[in-house]
Amino acid sequence: MSDAVRTRITMEDVAERAGVSLKSVSRVVNGEAHVSEKLRAKVTAAVEALGYVPDVAARSLAGSRSFVVGVLFDNPSPNYNMKVQAGAYEACRDAGYHLRIDEIDSSCSDEELAAQIGAVLQKGRCDGFVLTPPLADDPRVLGMLERERKRYVRIAPVLDPERSSAVETDDFQAAGEVASLFRRLGHKRIGLVNGPESHGRAAHRREGFLQELRLLDPEAIVCEEFGDFTFYSGIQAGKRLLRACEPPLAVFATNDDMAAGVMNAAQQMGYRVPQDVSVCGFDDGIIATTVWPYLTTIHQPIARMAFAAVRMLIDGVEETPVTQRIGSHLVERDSVAPPGAR
């Protein structure tokens, strides 16, 4: 017998190290619900100390779970997707699960969408799916998963909150913080670059921003353009705004990729950020501190939201729908200043 086989760490070793029963270790490792935090912490500490790696294949054969969680996305922002994957992976790793990522194009016909979902389901069994916007609000996707009796938890849905468990942040209130910032600095000519009109979260950010702006300064002038959450669409929207007879002196883009595109457009056209035009984004992804000047933005806890959504699936919370809200906040950096700042 090889040394590798003789020294393989087992659940019995973990139970002895933690001072608990083998069944208790199994409940924690298998991600069962209703396990006390004290027990989970003891077993997790023993697992990490010993370097125990659960045998996912054996666990799957022994029970009804596959120990695989799927994430479905249809978002062109690499910054957003990367954070979702990081949070989901961390939650899966901690619970001894595998993570599977699938991209779904929801802009297609019903038949093509059904084919995409069917292909995902044929890849192999998942214990459940995490749905990101705009899939989280697509009734076709939800209906297909429900007909196949597939469990799911949604990130940041807008429609049918009682339909499933979800994790969200208050986009409406957060966008209002941007309006308050612009007003506090004295901006009256303002641009808004929003995502697709059909995107529920984009609509919430738009409504929150405009409502707060109207409350604070009914005479503020707002010019609006739309993009698709990509850097390139931000460039195009920024150029359209800045070519106006009276271009805005501050622009709010409803994600960081488009905000970075607006900054790029401004620099191409000879505008200085923030001396000539201020720019604020939403997400606080890696791009926010890759561009210069560093981007003022709303920090959206994307990785934490994905982590929480996966934990809901593993713990079975979605069986009785609940919504967990995680806070966001404004991060002031270098891309916003009072009008005419030098």
VOBA-1610 file (N, C-alpha, C; in pm, whole numbers, padded with zeros to 5 digits, always signed):
BEGIN
Met+00085-00120+00000Met+00000+00000+00000Met+00088+00124+00000Ser+00054+00223-00084Ser+00137+00341-00096Ser+00121+00430+00026Asp+00220+00520+00046Asp+00212+00615+00156Asp+00091+00707+00141Ala+00057+00741+00014Ala-00055+00831-00010Ala-00185+00771+00040Val-00201+00637+00019Val-00323+00572+00064Val-00325+00562+00216Arg-00210+00524+00274Arg-00204+00508+00419Arg-00230+00638+00494Thr-00189+00750+00435Thr-00199+00877+00506Thr-00320+00960+00464Arg-00409+00902+00386Arg-00527+00977+00341Arg-00613+01015+00461Ile-00647+01145+00467Ile-00728+01196+00577Ile-00873+01157+00555Thr-00937+01104+00658Thr-01077+01061+00648Thr-01166+01145+00739Met-01297+01125+00726Met-01391+01194+00815Met-01373+01150+00959Glu-01329+01025+00977Glu-01303+00978+01114Glu-01191+01060+01179Asp-01089+01094+01099Asp-00980+01178+01151Asp-01032+01316+01190Val-01120+01371+01107Val-01176+01502+01134Val-01260+01498+01262Ala-01341+01390+01277Ala-01425+01378+01396Ala-01340+01370+01522Glu-01231+01293+01516Glu-01143+01280+01633Glu-01078+01414+01666Arg-01032+01484+01562Arg-00966+01614+01584Arg-01064+01717+01644Ala-01188+01717+01594Ala-01286+01815+01640Ala-01353+01776+01771Gly-01339+01647+01808Gly-01403+01602+01931Gly-01554+01591+01919Val-01600+01552+01798Val-01744+01537+01774Val-01768+01401+01708Ser-01893+01367+01689Ser-01927+01239+01628Ser-01904+01242+01477Leu-01892+01122+01419Leu-01877+01112+01274Leu-01999+01168+01202Lys-02118+01148+01260Lys-02239+01199+01198Lys-02238+01352+01196Ser-02185+01414+01303Ser-02178+01560+01306Ser-02086+01612+01197Val-01974+01545+01177Val-01884+01585+01068Val-01954+01571+00934Ser-02025+01461+00914Ser-02096+01439+00788Ser-02198+01549+00762Arg-02271+01591+00867Arg-02372+01696+00849Arg-02308+01827+00805Val-02193+01861+00864Val-02126+01986+00828Val-02068+01976+00687Val-01998+01868+00659Val-01932+01851+00529Val-02033+01846+00416Asn-02150+01787+00444Asn-02253+01775+00340Asn-02341+01898+00330Gly-02309+02003+00410Gly-02381+02129+00399Gly-02526+02121+00442Glu-02556+02035+00540Glu-02694+02022+00584Glu-02740+02148+00658Ala-02870+02172+00650Ala-02927+02287+00720Ala-02939+02258+00870His-02962+02365+00946His-02987+02354+01090His-02869+02295+01167Val-02750+02330+01125Val-02628+02295+01198Val-02584+02419+01275Ser-02556+02404+01404Ser-02520+02520+01484Ser-02387+02579+01436Glu-02374+02711+01453Glu-02250+02778+01412Glu-02131+02725+01491Lys-02152+02691+01619Lys-02043+02638+01702Lys-01992+02506+01646Leu-02084+02417+01610Leu-02044+02288+01553Leu-01977+02308+01418Arg-02037+02394+01334Arg-01978+02418+01202Arg-01836+02472+01214Ala-01815+02564+01311Ala-01682+02622+01329Ala-01581+02517+01375Lys-01620+02428+01467Lys-01528+02325+01517Lys-01487+02229+01406Val-01585+02185+01329Val-01555+02091+01221Val-01473+02158+01111Thr-01510+02281+01076Thr-01435+02353+00972Thr-01290+02373+01013Ala-01267+02406+01139Ala-01130+02423+01188Ala-01051+02294+01177Ala-01115+02181+01210Ala-01047+02052+01200Ala-01020+02015+01054Val-01116+02043+00967Val-01097+02016+00824Val-00977+02093+00770Glu-00969+02222+00806Glu-00859+02305+00756Glu-00725+02263+00817Ala-00726+02226+00946Ala-00601+02187+01011Ala-00544+02058+00952Leu-00633+01966+00917Leu-00588+01837+00865Leu-00572+01836+00714Gly-00630+01936+00647Gly-00625+01938+00502Gly-00718+01835+00440Tyr-00830+01807+00507Tyr-00925+01707+00458Tyr-00996+01758+00334Val-01004+01674+00230Val-01073+01706+00106Val-01185+01605+00086Pro-01313+01648+00091Pro-01424+01553+00073Pro-01420+01490-00065Asp-01461+01364-00073Asp-01472+01293-00199Asp-01610+01321-00256Val-01618+01418-00348Val-01746+01461-00401Val-01818+01347-00472Ala-01745+01268-00549Ala-01809+01159-00623Ala-01872+01058-00528Ala-01800+01021-00422Ala-01853+00924-00327Ala-01975+00981-00255Arg-01970+01108-00218Arg-02082+01170-00149Arg-02205+01172-00239Ser-02184+01199-00368Ser-02296+01205-00461Ser-02363+01069-00477Leu-02280+00962-00482Leu-02335+00827-00495Leu-02409+00785-00370Ala-02364+00835-00254Ala-02423+00794-00127Ala-02555+00863-00098Gly-02589+00968-00166Gly-02711+01042-00135Gly-02775+01098-00260Ser-02870+01188-00237Ser-02946+01243-00348Ser-02884+01370-00404Arg-02777+01421-00342Arg-02715+01545-00387Arg-02603+01518-00488Ser-02583+01613-00576Ser-02472+01605-00671Ser-02349+01678-00621Phe-02369+01768-00523Phe-02263+01854-00469Phe-02204+01943-00579Val-02292+01986-00667Val-02256+02081-00773Val-02360+02193-00771Val-02313+02317-00774Val-02400+02435-00784Val-02370+02504-00916Gly-02474+02541-00988Gly-02456+02609-01116Gly-02487+02758-01103Val-02411+02840-01175Val-02439+02983-01185Val-02472+03013-01331Leu-02586+03075-01354Leu-02626+03114-01489Leu-02616+03266-01502Phe-02551+03313-01606Phe-02535+03458-01623Phe-02557+03499-01767Asp-02599+03624-01782Asp-02612+03688-01913Asp-02578+03835-01892Asn-02453+03861-01862Asn-02409+03997-01829Asn-02279+04024-01903Pro-02272+04129-01984Pro-02152+04154-02064Pro-02036+04211-01984Ser-02056+04243-01856Ser-01950+04306-01776Ser-01858+04201-01717Pro-01732+04194-01761Pro-01639+04096-01702Pro-01613+04123-01556Asn-01617+04250-01514Asn-01593+04283-01374Asn-01703+04224-01285Tyr-01828+04238-01326Tyr-01940+04183-01250Tyr-01931+04031-01245Asn-01911+03969-01360Asn-01908+03823-01366Asn-01794+03765-01282Met-01679+03830-01284Met-01566+03782-01208Met-01596+03782-01058Lys-01663+03887-01010Lys-01696+03894-00868Lys-01802+03790-00830Val-01900+03770-00917Val-01999+03666-00891Val-01931+03530-00878Gln-01842+03500-00972Gln-01774+03372-00970Gln-01687+03356-00846Ala-01620+03464-00806Ala-01534+03456-00688Ala-01615+03426-00563Gly-01727+03496-00544Gly-01809+03472-00427Gly-01872+03335-00427Ala-01923+03293-00543Ala-01985+03161-00553Ala-01883+03050-00530Tyr-01762+03067-00586Tyr-01658+02966-00568Tyr-01619+02952-00421Glu-01607+03065-00352Glu-01568+03059-00211Glu-01672+02982-00129Ala-01800+03009-00156Ala-01905+02938-00083Ala-01903+02788-00114Cys-01883+02753-00241Cys-01876+02612-00280Cys-01755+02544-00218Arg-01642+02610-00222Arg-01520+02552-00165Arg-01536+02525-00016Asp-01594+02621+00055Asp-01611+02605+00200Asp-01702+02487+00234Ala-01798+02459+00145Ala-01895+02352+00173Ala-01860+02221+00104Gly-01747+02216+00032Gly-01709+02095-00037Gly-01790+02068-00162Tyr-01833+02174-00228Tyr-01910+02162-00351Tyr-01826+02202-00472His-01870+02158-00589His-01812+02205-00715His-01900+02318-00769Leu-01838+02407-00847Leu-01909+02519-00909Leu-01907+02503-01060Arg-02023+02525-01122Arg-02033+02520-01268Arg-02089+02652-01318Ile-02029+02708-01420Ile-02068+02837-01476Ile-02121+02817-01618Asp-02238+02873-01645Asp-02295+02865-01780Asp-02347+03001-01822Glu-02315+03040-01946Glu-02365+03166-02002Glu-02491+03139-02083Ile-02593+03220-02060Ile-02720+03208-02132Ile-02747+03339-02204Asp-02777+03332-02333Asp-02814+03451-02409Asp-02966+03465-02406Ser-03015+03557-02323Ser-03159+03571-02306Ser-03223+03663-02410Ser-03143+03717-02503Ser-03197+03806-02605Ser-03256+03729-02723Cys-03247+03597-02719Cys-03289+03514-02832Cys-03438+03479-02822Ser-03484+03400-02917Ser-03624+03356-02921Ser-03651+03256-02809Asp-03780+03232-02783Asp-03817+03135-02680Asp-03761+02997-02711Glu-03766+02957-02838Glu-03717+02826-02877Glu-03566+02813-02853Glu-03493+02917-02892Glu-03348+02913-02873Glu-03311+02915-02725Leu-03387+02990-02646Leu-03361+02994-02503Leu-03388+02858-02440Ala-03497+02794-02481Ala-03529+02661-02429Ala-03418+02562-02462Ala-03361+02576-02582Ala-03252+02487-02621Ala-03128+02510-02534Gln-03100+02636-02503Gln-02985+02666-02417Gln-03003+02608-02277Ile-03121+02629-02218Ile-03147+02576-02084Ile-03142+02424-02086Gly-03200+02365-02192Gly-03196+02219-02204Gly-03054+02166-02209Ala-02966+02236-02282Ala-02827+02193-02291Ala-02757+02202-02155Val-02790+02307-02079Val-02732+02320-01945Val-02775+02204-01857Leu-02904+02170-01861Leu-02954+02063-01775Leu-02901+01927-01816Gln-02867+01910-01943Gln-02815+01782-01989Gln-02668+01762-01955Lys-02600+01870-01918Lys-02457+01858-01886Lys-02431+01771-01764Gly-02527+01765-01675Gly-02508+01690-01552Gly-02593+01751-01443Arg-02616+01674-01340Arg-02706+01716-01232Arg-02642+01825-01147Cys-02721+01928-01115Cys-02682+02032-01019Cys-02781+02030-00903Asp-02733+02061-00785Asp-02824+02070-00671Asp-02908+02197-00676Gly-02871+02289-00759Gly-02948+02412-00775Gly-02870+02514-00855Phe-02936+02624-00888Phe-02875+02728-00971Phe-02887+02864-00904Val-02785+02946-00924Val-02788+03087-00888Val-02810+03165-01017Leu-02912+03250-01018Leu-02945+03328-01137Leu-02908+03474-01115Thr-02832+03530-01208Thr-02792+03671-01201Thr-02879+03753-01298Pro-02887+03885-01276Pro-02964+03969-01369Pro-02902+03967-01509Pro-02983+03973-01614Pro-03130+03984-01617Pro-03203+03851-01612Leu-03129+03738-01605Leu-03194+03608-01600Leu-03282+03594-01476Ala-03243+03665-01369Ala-03319+03655-01244Ala-03461+03706-01258Asp-03488+03786-01362Asp-03622+03839-01385Asp-03685+03787-01514Asp-03623+03689-01578Asp-03676+03638-01705Asp-03777+03527-01676Pro-03906+03553-01699Pro-04008+03452-01665Pro-03992+03323-01743Arg-03929+03331-01862Arg-03909+03209-01941Arg-03808+03117-01872Val-03698+03176-01823Val-03596+03097-01755Val-03652+03038-01626Leu-03721+03121-01548Leu-03778+03073-01422Leu-03877+02960-01448Gly-03960+02979-01548Gly-04060+02876-01579Gly-03998+02744-01620Met-03894+02750-01702Met-03827+02627-01747Met-03766+02552-01629Leu-03699+02624-01540Leu-03637+02559-01425Leu-03743+02501-01333Glu-03853+02572-01315Glu-03961+02523-01228Glu-04027+02399-01288Arg-04047+02397-01418Arg-04108+02279-01480Arg-04019+02157-01466Glu-03889+02179-01465Glu-03794+02068-01448Glu-03765+02042-01300Arg-03834+02114-01212Arg-03819+02100-01067Arg-03675+02123-01022Lys-03616+02226-01078Lys-03480+02266-01041Lys-03485+02380-00941Arg-03410+02368-00835Arg-03405+02471-00732Arg-03321+02588-00781Tyr-03357+02709-00738Tyr-03276+02826-00774Tyr-03291+02936-00671Val-03187+03018-00661Val-03186+03140-00581Val-03144+03252-00674Arg-03209+03368-00662Arg-03182+03478-00754Arg-03100+03588-00686Ile-03012+03649-00765Ile-02939+03768-00722Ile-03006+03890-00781Ala-03047+03981-00695Ala-03101+04112-00733Ala-03218+04106-00830Pro-03320+04023-00803Pro-03440+04029-00888Pro-03522+04153-00857Val-03604+04194-00952Val-03697+04304-00933Val-03841+04254-00933Leu-03870+04155-01017Leu-04005+04105-01032Leu-04032+03984-00943Asp-04158+03966-00906Asp-04204+03848-00832Asp-04114+03812-00714Pro-04096+03901-00616Pro-04005+03872-00505Pro-04044+03748-00425Glu-04173+03712-00428Glu-04217+03596-00351Glu-04193+03464-00425Arg-04140+03471-00545Arg-04126+03350-00627Arg-04011+03262-00582Ser-03909+03321-00522Ser-03794+03243-00478Ser-03716+03321-00374Ser-03623+03252-00309Ser-03529+03323-00222Ser-03436+03407-00307Ala-03384+03514-00248Ala-03302+03607-00325Ala-03207+03682-00233Val-03102+03735-00296Val-03008+03824-00229Val-03004+03953-00309Glu-03011+04065-00241Glu-03017+04192-00312Glu-02946+04302-00235Thr-02929+04414-00302Thr-02887+04538-00239Thr-02985+04647-00283Asp-02987+04759-00215Asp-03085+04863-00245Asp-03029+04957-00352Asp-03047+04919-00479Asp-02997+05000-00590Asp-03063+05138-00595Phe-03190+05143-00561Phe-03266+05269-00565Phe-03202+05371-00471Gln-03179+05330-00347Gln-03119+05419-00248Gln-02975+05455-00284Ala-02900+05357-00335Ala-02760+05380-00369Ala-02747+05481-00482Ala-02830+05469-00584Ala-02825+05566-00694Ala-02863+05706-00645Gly-02953+05711-00547Gly-02987+05840-00487Gly-02868+05906-00420Glu-02775+05826-00368Glu-02653+05882-00308Glu-02569+05956-00412Val-02568+05905-00534Val-02493+05972-00641Val-02557+06108-00671Ala-02689+06111-00678Ala-02759+06240-00701Ala-02726+06339-00590Ser-02723+06291-00464Ser-02690+06378-00351Ser-02549+06432-00363Leu-02456+06346-00408Leu-02317+06389-00426Leu-02308+06499-00531Phe-02371+06477-00645Phe-02366+06579-00751Phe-02426+06711-00703Arg-02538+06703-00632Arg-02602+06825-00583Arg-02514+06895-00479Arg-02452+06818-00392Arg-02367+06876-00288Arg-02250+06951-00350Leu-02200+06902-00463Leu-02086+06965-00528Leu-02128+07082-00617Gly-02259+07099-00639Gly-02307+07214-00715Gly-02335+07188-00862His-02344+07061-00903His-02371+07030-01045His-02519+07048-01077Lys-02546+07115-01191Lys-02684+07135-01236Lys-02709+07079-01376Arg-02604+07065-01458Arg-02617+07002-01590Arg-02559+06861-01577Ile-02648+06763-01585Ile-02612+06626-01546Ile-02648+06529-01657Gly-02560+06432-01681Gly-02584+06325-01777Gly-02608+06194-01706Leu-02692+06111-01764Leu-02720+05977-01711Leu-02701+05877-01823Val-02612+05779-01801Val-02593+05670-01897Val-02644+05543-01829Asn-02757+05493-01878Asn-02820+05378-01814Asn-02805+05253-01900Gly-02829+05138-01837Gly-02826+05012-01909Gly-02954+04993-01989Pro-02974+04873-02044Pro-03092+04848-02127Pro-03222+04878-02052Glu-03318+04934-02123Glu-03445+04971-02060Glu-03519+04850-02005Ser-03492+04732-02059Ser-03560+04610-02013Ser-03495+04551-01889His-03382+04604-01846His-03308+04549-01733His-03365+04607-01603Gly-03421+04519-01517Gly-03489+04565-01397Gly-03402+04646-01303Arg-03280+04601-01280Arg-03191+04673-01187Arg-03148+04807-01245Ala-03128+04812-01376Ala-03095+04940-01439Ala-03208+05039-01419Ala-03331+04992-01431Ala-03447+05079-01410Ala-03452+05131-01266His-03420+05044-01170His-03419+05087-01029His-03315+05196-01005Arg-03198+05179-01064Arg-03093+05279-01045Arg-03133+05412-01108Arg-03191+05406-01225Arg-03238+05528-01292Arg-03342+05600-01207Glu-03441+05525-01159Glu-03549+05585-01082Glu-03497+05645-00951Gly-03408+05573-00884Gly-03354+05625-00758Gly-03273+05752-00778Phe-03194+05755-00884Phe-03112+05873-00914Phe-03200+05993-00948Leu-03296+05974-01039Leu-03378+06086-01085Leu-03471+06136-00974Gln-03526+06045-00896Gln-03616+06090-00789Gln-03542+06175-00687Glu-03424+06132-00646Glu-03348+06209-00548Glu-03303+06343-00606Leu-03265+06342-00734Leu-03222+06466-00798Leu-03336+06567-00805Arg-03456+06519-00840Arg-03572+06610-00848Arg-03608+06667-00711Leu-03592+06586-00607Leu-03620+06633-00471Leu-03522+06741-00428Leu-03395+06720-00463Leu-03291+06812-00418Leu-03282+06937-00505Asp-03308+06922-00635Asp-03294+07036-00726Asp-03388+07019-00845Pro-03511+07064-00833Pro-03608+07047-00942Pro-03564+07114-01071Glu-03472+07209-01065Glu-03429+07280-01185Glu-03308+07217-01254Ala-03258+07108-01198Ala-03143+07041-01261Ala-03180+06993-01401Ile-03086+07006-01495Ile-03105+06963-01633Ile-03041+06826-01650Val-03119+06728-01695Val-03069+06592-01709Val-03081+06548-01855Cys-02968+06504-01912Cys-02966+06444-02046Cys-02939+06294-02028Glu-03011+06211-02100Glu-03002+06067-02078Glu-02964+05993-02206Glu-02875+05895-02190Glu-02838+05805-02298Glu-02841+05662-02244Phe-02845+05565-02336Phe-02850+05425-02294Phe-02733+05348-02354Gly-02686+05251-02278Gly-02583+05158-02325Gly-02624+05017-02291Asp-02528+04923-02300Asp-02560+04784-02270Asp-02466+04727-02163Phe-02416+04815-02077Phe-02327+04779-01965Phe-02185+04745-02011Thr-02150+04772-02137Thr-02014+04745-02183Thr-01934+04875-02191Phe-01802+04861-02188Phe-01711+04974-02199Phe-01736+05049-02330Tyr-01749+04974-02440Tyr-01767+05037-02571Tyr-01896+05119-02576Ser-02004+05065-02519Ser-02130+05140-02522Ser-02119+05267-02437Gly-02035+05263-02333Gly-02012+05383-02253Gly-01941+05490-02333Ile-01846+05449-02417Ile-01777+05546-02503Ile-01877+05614-02596Gln-01960+05534-02661Gln-02056+05590-02757Gln-02158+05682-02688Ala-02209+05639-02573Ala-02305+05722-02500Ala-02239+05850-02450Gly-02114+05838-02403Gly-02042+05957-02357Gly-02021+06057-02468Lys-01988+06011-02585Lys-01967+06103-02697Lys-02097+06174-02735Arg-02208+06100-02732Arg-02336+06164-02765Arg-02370+06273-02663Leu-02346+06246-02536Leu-02374+06346-02433Leu-02285+06469-02448Leu-02156+06445-02471Leu-02060+06555-02470Leu-02063+06637-02599Arg-02132+06587-02702Arg-02146+06664-02825Arg-02264+06760-02821Ala-02342+06756-02713Ala-02459+06845-02701Ala-02415+06990-02694Cys-02508+07080-02728Cys-02476+07224-02723Cys-02432+07266-02584Glu-02502+07214-02484Glu-02463+07238-02345Glu-02437+07103-02279Pro-02316+07050-02294Pro-02287+06916-02242Pro-02294+06913-02090Pro-02325+06796-02033Pro-02331+06785-01888Pro-02194+06806-01825Leu-02196+06854-01702Leu-02072+06873-01626Leu-02048+06758-01528Ala-02147+06670-01516Ala-02132+06550-01433Ala-02215+06439-01495Val-02159+06317-01500Val-02227+06204-01563Val-02230+06087-01465Phe-02348+06029-01448Phe-02365+05906-01371Phe-02392+05793-01468Ala-02304+05693-01470Ala-02324+05572-01550Ala-02360+05459-01454Thr-02459+05378-01489Thr-02513+05282-01394Thr-02433+05153-01383Asn-02314+05147-01444Asn-02215+05046-01404Asn-02076+05102-01435Asp-01974+05039-01379Asp-01838+05092-01391Asp-01782+05082-01532Asp-01819+04977-01604Asp-01766+04961-01740Asp-01811+05078-01828Met-01937+05115-01819Met-01985+05229-01899Met-01925+05359-01848Ala-01906+05371-01715Ala-01844+05493-01661Ala-01703+05509-01715Ala-01628+05397-01720Ala-01493+05403-01776Ala-01498+05442-01924Gly-01601+05394-01995Gly-01617+05434-02134Gly-01645+05582-02150Val-01727+05638-02059Val-01755+05781-02062Val-01626+05860-02039Met-01542+05814-01945Met-01416+05881-01919Met-01326+05878-02043Asn-01327+05764-02111Asn-01248+05750-02233Asn-01297+05847-02340Ala-01430+05855-02356Ala-01488+05948-02454Ala-01449+06092-02422Ala-01458+06128-02293Ala-01424+06264-02253Ala-01280+06298-02288Gln-01190+06205-02261Gln-01049+06230-02289Gln-01022+06237-02438Gln-01091+06153-02518Gln-01078+06161-02664Gln-01121+06298-02717Met-01221+06358-02653Met-01278+06483-02701Met-01214+06606-02636Gly-01109+06584-02558Gly-01037+06695-02500Gly-01090+06744-02366Tyr-01182+06670-02305Tyr-01232+06707-02173Tyr-01144+06643-02065Arg-01122+06717-01958Arg-01048+06664-01845Arg-01144+06613-01739Val-01111+06497-01684Val-01189+06440-01574Val-01105+06452-01447Pro-01155+06517-01341Pro-01289+06572-01324Pro-01298+06723-01345Gln-01191+06788-01392Gln-01192+06935-01400Gln-01304+06987-01491Asp-01325+06920-01605Asp-01427+06965-01700Asp-01557+06885-01688Val-01547+06760-01656Val-01666+06676-01641Val-01638+06570-01535Ser-01729+06557-01440Ser-01720+06454-01337Ser-01788+06327-01384Val-01737+06213-01340Val-01796+06084-01380Val-01806+05994-01257Cys-01923+05933-01241Cys-01945+05838-01130Cys-02002+05708-01187Gly-01959+05595-01132Gly-02007+05465-01177Gly-02089+05393-01072Phe-02102+05261-01091Phe-02179+05178-00999Phe-02126+05035-01009Asp-02078+04979-00900Asp-02033+04840-00884Asp-01907+04833-00798Asp-01810+04923-00825Asp-01679+04920-00760Asp-01604+04792-00795Gly-01598+04765-00926Gly-01519+04652-00974Gly-01374+04690-00992Ile-01296+04597-01043Ile-01153+04619-01060Ile-01126+04738-01151Ile-01212+04758-01250Ile-01190+04868-01345Ile-01193+05004-01276Ala-01260+05013-01160Ala-01271+05142-01091Ala-01136+05195-01045Thr-01043+05105-01016Thr-00908+05147-00976Thr-00804+05109-01080Thr-00850+05077-01201Thr-00760+05055-01315Thr-00753+05180-01401Val-00866+05248-01416Val-00869+05374-01493Val-00806+05486-01410Trp-00768+05594-01480Trp-00721+05714-01411Trp-00792+05835-01470Pro-00844+05924-01387Pro-00841+05917-01240Pro-00926+05801-01187Tyr-00892+05756-01066Tyr-00969+05649-01004Tyr-01116+05689-00995Leu-01202+05591-01016Leu-01345+05617-01036Leu-01422+05624-00904Thr-01492+05734-00885Thr-01592+05742-00778Thr-01709+05653-00819Thr-01759+05572-00725Thr-01859+05473-00763Thr-01936+05425-00642Ile-02041+05350-00667Ile-02114+05281-00559Ile-02053+05143-00543His-02012+05111-00422His-01961+04976-00394His-02079+04882-00379Gln-02093+04791-00474Gln-02198+04689-00467Gln-02132+04558-00423Pro-02178+04495-00316Pro-02112+04376-00261Pro-02142+04251-00343Ile-02097+04249-00468Ile-02135+04144-00562Ile-02088+04007-00514Ala-01961+03997-00473Ala-01909+03868-00428Ala-01983+03818-00305Arg-02013+03907-00212Arg-02087+03868-00091Arg-02228+03822-00126Met-02289+03887-00223Met-02423+03847-00265Met-02421+03707-00327Ala-02321+03680-00411Ala-02310+03548-00473Ala-02282+03441-00367Phe-02194+03473-00272Phe-02164+03381-00162Phe-02292+03346-00087Ala-02370+03449-00052Ala-02493+03427+00025Ala-02594+03345-00055Ala-02602+03369-00186Ala-02697+03295-00270Ala-02663+03147-00274Val-02534+03115-00288Val-02492+02975-00288Val-02520+02910-00153Arg-02493+02982-00044Arg-02521+02926+00089Arg-02670+02898+00105Met-02755+02986+00050Met-02899+02962+00058Met-02935+02831-00012Leu-02877+02807-00128Leu-02903+02681-00200Leu-02858+02561-00119Ile-02736+02568-00069Ile-02679+02453+00003Ile-02757+02426+00132Asp-02799+02532+00199Asp-02871+02517+00326Asp-03020+02489+00308Gly-03068+02494+00183Gly-03208+02467+00160Gly-03302+02580+00195Val-03247+02702+00206Val-03328+02817+00247Val-03433+02851+00142Glu-03406+02816+00015Glu-03497+02859-00090Glu-03632+02788-00084Glu-03642+02682-00002Glu-03769+02611+00007Glu-03879+02699+00067Thr-03843+02789+00156Thr-03934+02892+00207Thr-03875+03026+00167Pro-03926+03091+00062Pro-03859+03210+00007Pro-03830+03318+00110Val-03707+03361+00113Val-03665+03474+00195Val-03577+03563+00110Thr-03566+03689+00148Thr-03479+03783+00079Thr-03377+03839+00177Gln-03252+03826+00142Gln-03144+03882+00224Gln-03091+04008+00156Arg-03087+04118+00229Arg-03037+04244+00173Arg-02899+04274+00231Ile-02804+04304+00143Ile-02668+04338+00184Ile-02641+04482+00143Gly-02587+04561+00232Gly-02573+04704+00209Gly-02468+04742+00106Ser-02490+04855+00040Ser-02392+04914-00053Ser-02360+05053-00002His-02254+05116-00060His-02218+05251-00014His-02136+05322-00122Leu-02137+05455-00113Leu-02063+05538-00206Leu-01914+05538-00171Val-01830+05522-00272Val-01684+05530-00255Val-01635+05651-00335Glu-01593+05754-00266Glu-01547+05877-00333Glu-01397+05867-00363Arg-01364+05880-00493Arg-01224+05876-00534Arg-01191+06007-00607Asp-01138+05997-00729Asp-01080+06114-00794Asp-01154+06164-00917Ser-01261+06097-00957Ser-01325+06130-01085Ser-01440+06230-01071Val-01465+06279-00951Val-01575+06373-00928Val-01522+06495-00854Ala-01564+06615-00900Ala-01523+06741-00838Ala-01630+06845-00864Pro-01627+06959-00795Pro-01722+07066-00824Pro-01707+07115-00968Pro-01811+07171-01028Pro-01800+07220-01166Pro-01693+07329-01178Gly-01615+07321-01285Gly-01512+07420-01310Gly-01392+07410-01218Ala-01373+07294-01149Ala-01259+07279-01059Ala-01130+07281-01139Arg-01026+07336-01079Arg-00895+07343-01145Arg-00788+07277-01059
//
